[in-house]
């Protein structure tokens, strides 16, 4: 019973600690590395050419790429999956 209480206490402590760590702001690679190197080179950050953060544009782009890839794979299925049998 004592080991169960200790395990439960550790489990609750881990959950609470992960919640406090997740609430903090974590910088991504873009902020911490790429923008720092760009600023050192004299190139300030600018707005992207295609802003995929608005709406479902990024989702639509993945859908379109998947549809194109699926069409190409389906069109060339026999070449991809079956061996070419040479007749002598």
C-alpha atoms as a printed R data frame, in Angstrom:
   type eleno elety resid chain resno      x       y       z
1  ATOM     1    CA   UNK     A     1  0.000   0.000   0.000
2  ATOM     2    CA   UNK     A     2  2.857   2.329   0.806
3  ATOM     3    CA   UNK     A     3  4.516   1.769  -2.594
4  ATOM     4    CA   UNK     A     4  1.201   2.470  -4.340
5  ATOM     5    CA   UNK     A     5  0.856   5.794  -2.499
6  ATOM     6    CA   UNK     A     6  4.436   6.719  -3.405
7  ATOM     7    CA   UNK     A     7  3.861   5.813  -7.067
8  ATOM     8    CA   UNK     A     8  0.618   7.822  -7.135
9  ATOM     9    CA   UNK     A     9  2.349  10.808  -5.539
10 ATOM    10    CA   UNK     A    10  5.173  10.669  -8.095
11 ATOM    11    CA   UNK     A    11  2.635  10.342 -10.911
12 ATOM    12    CA   UNK     A    12  0.710  13.427  -9.749
13 ATOM    13    CA   UNK     A    13  3.958  15.379  -9.314
14 ATOM    14    CA   UNK     A    14  5.043  14.471 -12.849
15 ATOM    15    CA   UNK     A    15  1.698  15.578 -14.295
16 ATOM    16    CA   UNK     A    16  1.803  18.898 -12.441
17 ATOM    17    CA   UNK     A    17  5.421  19.515 -13.434
18 ATOM    18    CA   UNK     A    18  4.687  18.829 -17.091
19 ATOM    19    CA   UNK     A    19  1.816  21.304 -16.987
20 ATOM    20    CA   UNK     A    20  3.997  24.079 -15.625
21 ATOM    21    CA   UNK     A    21  6.738  23.374 -18.155
22 ATOM    22    CA   UNK     A    22  4.288  23.318 -21.053
23 ATOM    23    CA   UNK     A    23  2.837  26.686 -20.075
24 ATOM    24    CA   UNK     A    24  6.153  28.460 -20.708
25 ATOM    25    CA   UNK     A    25  7.100  29.925 -24.049
26 ATOM    26    CA   UNK     A    26  9.501  27.718 -25.961
27 ATOM    27    CA   UNK     A    27 11.325  29.219 -28.893
28 ATOM    28    CA   UNK     A    28 11.529  27.133 -32.019
29 ATOM    29    CA   UNK     A    29 14.543  26.685 -34.258
30 ATOM    30    CA   UNK     A    30 13.353  29.558 -36.445
31 ATOM    31    CA   UNK     A    31 13.578  32.052 -33.612
32 ATOM    32    CA   UNK     A    32 16.606  30.763 -31.761
33 ATOM    33    CA   UNK     A    33 18.890  29.858 -34.670
34 ATOM    34    CA   UNK     A    34 17.733  31.006 -38.094
35 ATOM    35    CA   UNK     A    35 16.613  34.515 -37.149
36 ATOM    36    CA   UNK     A    36 19.739  35.051 -35.037
37 ATOM    37    CA   UNK     A    37 22.025  34.109 -37.928
38 ATOM    38    CA   UNK     A    38 19.971  36.222 -40.345
39 ATOM    39    CA   UNK     A    39 20.197  39.252 -38.050
40 ATOM    40    CA   UNK     A    40 23.965  38.747 -37.719
41 ATOM    41    CA   UNK     A    41 24.182  38.753 -41.526
42 ATOM    42    CA   UNK     A    42 22.161  41.970 -41.731
43 ATOM    43    CA   UNK     A    43 18.933  40.413 -43.037
44 ATOM    44    CA   UNK     A    44 15.949  41.312 -40.835
45 ATOM    45    CA   UNK     A    45 12.946  38.942 -40.784
46 ATOM    46    CA   UNK     A    46 10.199  39.564 -43.332
47 ATOM    47    CA   UNK     A    47  6.719  38.254 -43.977
48 ATOM    48    CA   UNK     A    48  6.572  34.944 -45.880
49 ATOM    49    CA   UNK     A    49  5.548  34.885 -49.541
50 ATOM    50    CA   UNK     A    50  2.788  32.332 -48.854
51 ATOM    51    CA   UNK     A    51  1.290  32.725 -45.389
52 ATOM    52    CA   UNK     A    52  0.141  29.214 -44.444
53 ATOM    53    CA   UNK     A    53 -0.856  30.219 -40.910
54 ATOM    54    CA   UNK     A    54 -4.170  31.666 -42.051
55 ATOM    55    CA   UNK     A    55 -7.125  29.323 -42.224
56 ATOM    56    CA   UNK     A    56 -6.817  25.923 -43.831
57 ATOM    57    CA   UNK     A    57 -4.334  26.804 -46.571
58 ATOM    58    CA   UNK     A    58 -1.660  24.443 -45.243
59 ATOM    59    CA   UNK     A    59 -4.205  21.619 -44.966
60 ATOM    60    CA   UNK     A    60 -5.347  22.271 -48.531
61 ATOM    61    CA   UNK     A    61 -1.752  22.214 -49.779
62 ATOM    62    CA   UNK     A    62 -1.161  18.800 -48.147
63 ATOM    63    CA   UNK     A    63 -4.448  17.550 -49.631
64 ATOM    64    CA   UNK     A    64 -3.441  18.719 -53.092
65 ATOM    65    CA   UNK     A    65  0.029  17.161 -52.829
66 ATOM    66    CA   UNK     A    66 -1.465  13.861 -51.636
67 ATOM    67    CA   UNK     A    67 -3.987  13.840 -54.477
68 ATOM    68    CA   UNK     A    68 -1.267  14.489 -57.060
69 ATOM    69    CA   UNK     A    69  0.970  11.798 -55.580
70 ATOM    70    CA   UNK     A    70 -1.922   9.336 -55.442
71 ATOM    71    CA   UNK     A    71 -2.830  10.023 -59.056
72 ATOM    72    CA   UNK     A    72  0.753   9.484 -60.216
73 ATOM    73    CA   UNK     A    73  1.122   6.287 -58.163
74 ATOM    74    CA   UNK     A    74 -2.221   4.969 -59.438
75 ATOM    75    CA   UNK     A    75 -1.455   5.838 -63.041
76 ATOM    76    CA   UNK     A    76  1.883   4.006 -62.962
77 ATOM    77    CA   UNK     A    77  0.753   1.141 -60.678
78 ATOM    78    CA   UNK     A    78  1.672  -1.621 -63.102
79 ATOM    79    CA   UNK     A    79  5.148  -0.234 -63.648
80 ATOM    80    CA   UNK     A    80  5.684   0.186 -59.929
81 ATOM    81    CA   UNK     A    81  4.257  -3.107 -58.639
82 ATOM    82    CA   UNK     A    82  4.587  -5.696 -61.378
83 ATOM    83    CA   UNK     A    83  7.691  -7.035 -63.004
84 ATOM    84    CA   UNK     A    84  8.133  -6.561 -66.693
85 ATOM    85    CA   UNK     A    85  8.018  -9.964 -68.313
86 ATOM    86    CA   UNK     A    86 10.160 -10.164 -71.379
87 ATOM    87    CA   UNK     A    87  8.957 -12.544 -74.064
88 ATOM    88    CA   UNK     A    88 11.633 -14.213 -76.108
